[in-house]
Amino acid sequence: MAEAVVGLLISKLGETLAKEAAAYGASLLCSEASALKGIFGEIRRATGCLEIMQAFLQDSEKFRGTNKTNDVFVKRIRGLAFRMEDVIDEFKYKLEDAKHGGFAAKMKKRVQHVKVWRRLAQELCDINTDLEDAARQREHFALPEGFGGGGERHAASTNDTACFAREEDLVGIKDNAGKLKGWLLGGLEERKSKIIAVWGMGGAGKTTLVKHVYKIVREDFDISAWVTVSKSYQVKDLLKKIAGGLGISVDVSNMETGSLGEVINNHLQCKSYILVLDDVWQQKVWIDIMDVFPNDCSGRFVFTSRNFEVASMATSGCAVKLAPLGDNNSWKLFCNLAFRNVGDKKFPSELHKLAVEFLKMCDGLPLAIACIGRLLSCKPPTLSEWKKVYEELELQSSVIHGADSILKVSLEDVSYELKNCLLHCAMFPEDYEIKRRRLIRHWITAGFIKERKNRTLEEVAEGFLNELVNRSLLQVTIRNEFGRVVCCRMHDIIRHLALNKAEEECFGKVYEGSTTSSKDSIRRLSIQSDDISPLSQSGATHLRAIYAFTNDIGIDLLRPLLVSSSLLSTLDLQGTQIKMLPNEVFSLFNLRFLGIRMTRIEILPEAIGRLQNLEVLDALGTGLTSLPKSMAKLKKLRFLYACTMVSEDTFHDYGGVKMPRGIGNLTGLQALQNVKACLETLCEVATLTELRTFAVSDVTSEHSSNLCSAIMKMSHLVHLQICASNENEALPLNTLHLPGTLSKLGLTGQLEKKQVPQILSSWSHLSNLTRLHLVSSKIDEELFSRLLVLHGLCFLSLIKAYDGMNLYFPRSSFPRLAYLVIWDAPELSQVEIEEGALQSLGTLQFRRCPNLWGFHNCIHYLTALEYLECAGQILRTAEIRNLCKKGEQPKFVLIAEANVFILSNAWLHMGQIFHHKASCLLSLG
């Protein structure tokens, strides 16, 4: 992945060249201009050479490990790229620094910088000379055409052998096998083609599943063929493979592509056939050959792929994604394989603990379980032998031989921009739930993301995230109501492979407290141990990012690391229990991301104003009550998150932070959260017209005019939160006209009864509003009915906000609502739902509604319901019966407290309920 390093460097060189004219214009000395000319000349010289090198590195990546000369050459290029990046970062740092200070200070810096420019120009010249020597050597040691195909064949052969599974080893595939059979055999008499897709990460069992079903159904077709698609396929070669698989007797070896297509088409006329295309990497494969097949035949095409874009070509409803195996199926498969050569397959109790550790390594991946199981089946089932195997695997960083060759192909098959993003994900701890927003901001501030036409940096980054998900390289753990990724994680085996690659490429390293030597040129450090004393002595000088995933981190031990990392761009200390930032942080002029979320920091010093390149300050959930005056100098700041934790007896979770005078100068801000309201600050906020997210707290009636005026100028606003100063304070919203771009709205505080009809009526234009969160709003039946104009709502929560006795949902109300949460509604006694209302509702939650005794036997109208929580209430048996009428296998789960009925899928399937208080089963008959 050295091309990822070079690609990032080329991008930096381009950014630096874009500043050339401005640098000359600011130059006041002839000697300075001359020295600058030398640097920019060397940068242009390097750019041309690196672009050629990048193309070579992209080609050579697939040959890694097959040629020692090539590996040495790639390592040399990477080292030169790192050296050049150090020079460029220092140059940009000094160039920016020269703009700050008074006239005398600027002149002094420029005189000093003449020597610096000459030194950096000479260093660049030396690096360029080495690069050109390397380029000449590349020509001398050029790889022969087609070299490296063996590596790809190795991956393919591993995949082939993995699917030679015995019948008893086919675990956890029953449901998916049934689906495939139904899709393949259904409607054969209609003489129509159908595309079926099975997709998922490498090693998930796609080929095994399809091969199992293929063997069963192939006899139902006139013709059948199985073709494994080469990653670097040629159309003509692929058609030859297909022709051979279909049993075409004509000699196709010397045919042209067009003639081949005609022969295949004629052969399939008036026949039913099934063609499996195994391991398809891109849509283009099908696009290239689809016209070869006749339209009026009963054709069935099955694709297996790691990529969602391939699966998206399937006939509607005929795609299945394979997830990792659950604990029970993982255990069953492991036992079947590990004891395949043992007559008595009873599991020895002394091996149980080690077996659990083996399965942790596999994380539900069938291929990995199969590899370990087969390996253990060749060993005596004794504790000593199994321990030897476990220790060997640990030494391999848990990368399981046999699985790694297949999964590595997935890592290699991405662009250099995606490779940087993927390797960055490996810096998070094992099984860590990575939040989309944090991940995207890391990528942006690291320079991995570049703007594209008509798309913001955030949009490009989210596109990259979705691509990694669609390539099965990241697993989604939480999606929001729109299907957007909220949290994701990396499969353990993918992570271990990526970590090995990251360290090998000097991209980054995870520190877990071991005293392993650290490479001098490592760029990113993930601290996952409280003891960082060895790090403070390592003398690492090339770090660009430090991420801390530990509670306690010694400030004194962190200082040496910061001093030696003067070009650091990311410092994320989220969740550490530090009470202050070391002064060394404020000398990091290159710092772009500063993360102190959920720390115990209560004060930021004025020195933070020296961080002129800062783009993200994340200080949510700290002890901060105000920000220093110097914050107003940070003109590049785009995201400012700061709020203070409040005591449990208050009616809101987070308190606002007092903003400094001059906050309105930060016109590039896209997020500002959470502002403590005052007249002066609200006047200044009105200039922040680029805001997408805005949160304000401690609002009173005197703020009405300034607040409403400011919000109405935020024409791009997507997320708005307004919190009153206390529970009895009415929010002053009567003159507020919300922007039509608004998607999320949170209001904490009373709504004036006389003004509420006017306020809610003014929301009728909010067609983009999908989330509404109301706290302490004092809404009754009549006022609630006015919310029905919000047809696009997907999420509605009312916390201490509903004062009515009845809650009524007329026909066709809230057609898109997926989540409805109602807490602390002491007067609520009846919920009435008309047929046709809430047709998308999947989650319905009631808590602390002590007088709620019924749903008017209408809850069965909620056909999409999957989760029902009625904590603190008792449902009538008749209502539970109505829930059970929804089908043989209800999707929903009802969870409740103490004296409430608890239902689960299993109990409902048996037609029974469990009464928690009585601890007995009751039959519904």
Salt bridges, closest charged atoms under 4 A:
GLU3 OE2 - LYS419 NZ 2.09
GLU15 OE1 - LYS92 NZ 3.49
GLU15 OE2 - LYS450 NZ 2.67
GLU20 OE1 - ARG44 NH1 2.76
GLU32 OE2 - ARG110 NE 3.98
GLU42 OE1 - ARG45 NH1 2.98
GLU61 OE1 - ARG64 NH1 3.65
GLU61 OE2 - LYS501 NZ 3.42
ASP71 OD1 - ARG64 NE 3.71
GLU85 OE2 - LYS12 NZ 3.01
GLU85 OE1 - ARG523 NH2 3.01
ASP86 OD1 - ARG523 NH2 2.74
ASP86 OD2 - HIS542 ND1 2.61
ASP86 OD1 - ARG544 NH2 2.70
ASP89 OD2 - LYS12 NZ 2.96
ASP89 OD2 - ARG544 NE 2.75
GLU90 OE2 - ARG119 NH2 2.59
GLU96 OE1 - LYS99 NZ 3.46
ASP97 OD1 - LYS109 NZ 3.42
GLU123 OE2 - ARG119 NH1 2.93
ASP130 OD2 - ARG83 NH1 3.34
GLU132 OE2 - ARG45 NE 2.84
ASP133 OD1 - ARG136 NH2 2.22
GLU139 OE2 - ARG138 NH2 2.50
GLU167 OE2 - HIS212 ND1 3.97
GLU168 OE2 - ARG166 NH1 3.30
ASP169 OD2 - ARG166 NE 2.90
ASP169 OD2 - ARG340 NH2 3.99
ASP279 OD1 - ARG306 NE 3.72
ASP288 OD2 - LYS284 NZ 2.97
GLU357 OE2 - LYS360 NZ 3.49
ASP363 OD2 - ARG489 NH2 2.80
ASP363 OD2 - HIS491 NE2 3.79
GLU385 OE2 - LYS388 NZ 3.66
ASP413 OD1 - LYS231 NZ 3.61
ASP413 OD2 - ARG471 NH1 3.07
ASP431 OD1 - ARG489 NH2 2.54
GLU458 OE2 - ARG638 NH2 3.10
GLU462 OE1 - ARG484 NH2 2.74
GLU467 OE2 - ARG471 NE 3.23
GLU481 OE1 - ARG771 NH1 2.88
ASP492 OD1 - ARG489 NH2 3.38
GLU503 OE2 - LYS509 NZ 3.00
GLU504 OE2 - ARG64 NH2 2.38
GLU505 OE2 - ARG64 NH1 2.99
GLU505 OE1 - ARG78 NH1 2.85
ASP556 OD1 - ARG559 NH1 2.42
ASP572 OD2 - ARG438 NE 3.06
ASP572 OD2 - HIS442 NE2 2.79
GLU584 OE1 - ARG559 NE 3.12
GLU615 OE2 - ARG592 NE 3.77
ASP618 OD2 - ARG597 NE 2.97
GLU680 OE2 - ARG661 NE 2.74
GLU690 OE1 - ARG692 NH1 3.13
GLU690 OE2 - HIS716 NE2 3.89
ASP698 OD2 - LYS676 NZ 3.70
GLU702 OE2 - HIS703 NE2 3.95
ASP780 OD2 - LYS753 NZ 3.95
GLU782 OE2 - ARG786 NH2 3.46
ASP824 OD1 - ARG848 NE 2.78
GLU869 OE2 - ARG847 NE 2.71
GLU879 OE2 - ARG876 NH1 3.45
